[in-house]
Amino acid sequence: MHKFTTLALALAIAAPSGVAMAQSHGNDHGNHGARVSATAHAEARGRSHGAHVSAVARSNPFRAGQRFDRARAPHYSVVSYRSHRHLSAPPRGYRWVRSGDDALLVAIRTGVIRSVVRGVF
């Protein structure tokens, strides 16, 4: 019983100083020492991080086998495969284009998408 009492007393003395030290290191963002995740912080302020990003930019509407429509591609541009290590040299008659954060391998003449590489940009 004596060991249990000594252990409980030691924990009671050590715990408050450890909690105070952990709270003093972080940026509390006005929460008076309470640690809050970024999601809970955003919800408490009535907004969501990333809400300004359009639905098209978050999920690319293009899939392999579909015809590529440049007007539906967010951040459209022709891409050099040499400047991105995730892209291989395109076969003859194809080129890499950007749509949102993804790279699409598109046939030059027909516009049919051969491959989609997600998250390159």
Protein Blocks (a to p, Z undefined) as FASTA:
>chain_A
ZZmmmmmmmmmmmmmmmmmmmmmmpceehnnopacdfklmmmmnopaehklpcfklmpcc
bdehiacdfklpghiacddfklpmkbccddehiacddehjbccdddfklopafbdcehkZ
Z
